[in-house]
Amino acid sequence: MIKVRISDEMKAQAKIEAQKRDAFIKHHFEVDHLSSEERDELGFWGEFACSTALQQDWKQNIRENYLTIDSYDIIVNGKRIDVKTETAPEVFARKILSKEIADDKAYGRRLINKGQFDLLSKYDLIIFGLFIREAPEVWYPLGYLETKIITDQFLPTYDRPYGGRYPFPASPVPTSLLKPFNDLLI
C-alpha cells in the first residue's frame, strides 16, 4: 500500500500556502473536527503527498499566487489532475483502505461538494486521498476516476444512498469505482 508521511517541511509550506490563498478561497463546507485553516492546510498536505507518491517534486507544483482558481493540482502523463483529500475516523478509514467498505454505507462514497462540481470540467482526473482523522501524519491514495464519469453519473445530491441526508449537497462517488492509484505510476 502506498502511503506518504507528511514532513515538517510540507507542514510548514502548507501553512504558508494556506495563508496566501485564504483571501481568495471560497469555503464550500464546514466540519466540526477541523477549522477552516486546518482544512486548507490539510488540502495542501494532500497535494504535496500526492505529488510525492507520483514521484514528482512536490515543491514544483506550488503555485505562485492564488488570484484565480487553478487549472489543475498536478499533471501526470498529460492529464490535468485535481486532488481531493479527506479525513475519516480510524474505524472507517481502515475499512476504506482495506476495500471492505460498502459503497452504500457510511463513508462508502467520496464526496465532492456541489460548490466544486462545476470546476470538475477543468480536470481530466480526480485523485482521492485520505488521512486517518486520529493520526493525520500519513496520506493514503484511494484511487482516481475520470471527471467525465463523475459529472455524467454522480450529480450532487443531499440524499445519502443508505438513508438520511448529507450536510451539504455533494457528488457521491462510489469508492468501488475508483481506479488503482498505481496505474498512474506507469
N, C-alpha and C positions, 0 to 999 in steps of 0.2 A: 504494500500500500504506500503510495506517495504521500508524503507529508512534509511541510516546511515549518521549521521553528522560526518564530519571529525574533529577529535580533534586536539588541538595544539600538543599533543604528537605524533599523527600519522603524522602530517605535518613535525615535526622535524625529526622523524625517516625516513620518505620518503626522505628527503633531504640527510641524511647520506647514505642511501642505494643507492640513485641515484649517488652520488659521488663515492661510492665504485664500482659500476657497470660500470661507464662511460667508462673506458678504455677497457672494454670487450664487449660492446654492439655495434651492427650494427643497425643504424637507417635505417628504410625501407621507410620512407616518411617524408616530411616536411609539415607544415601547417603555415599559416600566423598568426593565433591567439595565438600560443604557441611557445616558444623557445624549443630547444631540452631538456634543463634542466627541464623546466616546464612540458613537455610531460612525461619525465622519472618519475618525482615526482608524477604526476597525475596517472600514471600507478600503482605506489606503493599505492597511496591513494585508488585506486580501489581494489587492492588485500587486503589491510588491512580492508577496509569496507566490502568486500565480506566475509572475514573470520568472521568478527563480525556478519554480517547478518546470517551466517550459525552457529552461536552460538559457534564459536571457539575463542580462544585467538589469536588475530592477531599477537602477538609477537612471537608465536610458529612457524609461517610459514615464518619467516625471515631466509634467507639462510646465511650460514657462509661466503661464498665467491661467486664470480661470474666468476670464471675462465672458466666455461663451461656453456652452455645453460642448463636451468633447465629441469627436467623431469616432473614437474607439479608446479602449484602455491599452490594448496590446494588439500587435499584428503578428499572425503566425501563418506561414505558407500563403501569404497574400490575403488572408481573411481578417476582417476587422472584428475584433472581439471586445465584448463588454463583460466584465467580471462582476458577478453578483455574489456577495458574501453575507452569510447569516450566522447567527448563533443558535444553538439548540441545547436544551438541558441534556446532561450526560446520558440519561436513560434513553432518550430518543436519538441522540447523536450516535450512540453505539449501534442502534438498530439501523439507522440510515447508512452508516459506514459499512456495516456487515451485510447490507442489502436485505435485511429481514423486515424492513418497514413496508407496510401495505400502503399503496397509493391513496386509498380512501379512508385512512386512519389519521389521527393527529400526527402532524409533522411528516406526512407522506407526500406532500406536494411542496415544490419550491415556488415561492410566491414572488411575483413581480407586481409592484404597486401600480394601480391604474395610472397614476401620475407619470410613471416612467414608460408606460406601454407604447405610446406614440413614438417614443425615441427609438424603439427597437428596430425600426426600419433603417436606421443608420448603421446597423451592425449586421455582420454575416452570421456570427455565432454568439451564444451566451454561454459562458463558463460559470458553473455554480460551485461555490466552495463553502466550507463550514468551519466554524470554531466551536469547540465544546464550551458551553457557557461558563461552567465552573472552572475551567482551565484554558483560557483563550490564548495560550502561547504558541499553539500549533494550528496551522491551517491545513485543511484536508480538501483536495479537489473531489467533487462529487461526480463530475462529468460535464458534458456540454450538449447543446442542442441548437439546431439551426433556427434563426429567428423567424423564418417564414413558417415553420411548423408551429411555433408558439403563437404568432399573430393570426394564423389561419384557424387553429384548433382550440386555443385556450384564451378566450376573451375574458376580460376582467369581470368578476362577479363578487357579490357578498356571500353567496351560498357555498358552504363547505359541503363536500361530497358525502360526509358522514353525518350531516345534520348541523344545525346551528349556522352562525354567520361569522365571517372574518371581521376583524375590527375596522377594516378598510377594504374597498373593492380591489381585487387582485387577480392577476392571471395565474391560475393554479396548475403549474406544470407537474405532471406525474413523475416522481423520481425514477420509476422503472423505465421511462423513455430516454433517460439521459444516456448519451453515448460515452464510452470509456475515455477518460482524460488521456490515457496513454496513447490513444490514436493520434493525438495532436503532436506527439513527440517524434513522429516519423519524418 
